[in-house]
Amino acid sequence: MTMLRHAGIAALAVALSLPVAASSAAECQCRANGSAFRQGETTCLALPDGPRLARCEMVLNNSSWKILDQACFQTSKHLEKAVPMTVAHYGALFGGD
C-alpha cells in the first residue's frame, strides 16, 4: 500500500511540474535602442566602427547580438529608433518572394 501511495505522490509531482517547465522557456529577446527584438530578427546597431547589421540569437541560453558582415541600409548618419526586420522583410525590399 505504501509503495502505491509513493508512486501516486511521485506521479502527481511530475504532473504538477510539467506546466512550470513549459512556461520557464521564455522567448529569447534582445534589446537595442529602446526596442525588443525576437530571436532571428535583425536591426542596425551603432558600433564604434560604424553602423552594422546584427541578428538576435541565443548563445549559451542567453540572448545575444551576432554582428553580420553586412552594412546597414540606412543613409543617415544618425540612427533612429530600431525597427525589427525578418527575412520576409528583406525579400520584399529586394523584390524576392
N, C-alpha and C positions, 0 to 999 in steps of 0.2 A: 504494500500500500504506500509506504513512504517513497519507494522508487518511482511509482506512478505520480505521486504528488510532486516530486522533484522534477520529473520530466515535464509536467504541466507548467510548473513555475518557469522552467527554462524556455519552454515554447512561448509562453506569454512575454517573457523578457525580450526574446528575439523579435516577436511580432510588434511590440511597442517601440523597439529601436529602429525599425525599418523606415517609418516616416521621418524620423530625425536624421537618419543617414542620407535620405534623398534630398532633404531640404538644406543640408550642410554644404552641398556642392553649389556654391554661389556662382553666378555668372561672372566670368572674367571681364573686368572693365579697367581701362587705362584712363588716366586723367591728363589733360593738356589744355592750356589756355582757358581754364574755367569750364571745360566741357568734359563729358564722359563718353568714352568710345568702347564699343563691344569688341570682343575678340575677332580679329580678321579685318576690322575697319582701318583705314589709313587716313592720315592727315599730314599737313605740313607743320614741321616743328622748327622753331628758331634755334639754331645751334651756333656755337662760336664761329664755325667756318661757313656760316650762311644757312639759309633755309633748306631743309632736306625732307624728303618724303619718308614717313615712318608708319609701320603697321603694329597694331596692338596684338601681342602674343602672350602665351603662358610660358614662363621659364621657372622650373623648379617650384611649381604650384603658386607662383606669384605673377601678377600682370607686369608686363614689361614692353617697352617700345623697341622694335627692331628697325634700325635705320636702313633704308633701302638705297641701292645705288642709282637713285633717280632724283633729279632736281624737282622742285615744286613747280606747279603750273601757274603760280601767281606771278604777276608782273610788277606789283607794287613793292616798294622797299619795306613797308610796314605790314607785318602780318596781322590780319584782322582775326576775329573770333573763329576758331577752328570749326570746320563743318565735316562730320563723318562722311566718308565715301566708301562704297563697297565696289567689288569687281564689276557689278552691273552698271554702276555709275560710270566707270571708265569706258565700258563698252559703248554706252550711249554718247559719251564725249567724242569718241573716235570713230563713230559710225559702225560699231560692231553690233552683234546681236544683243 
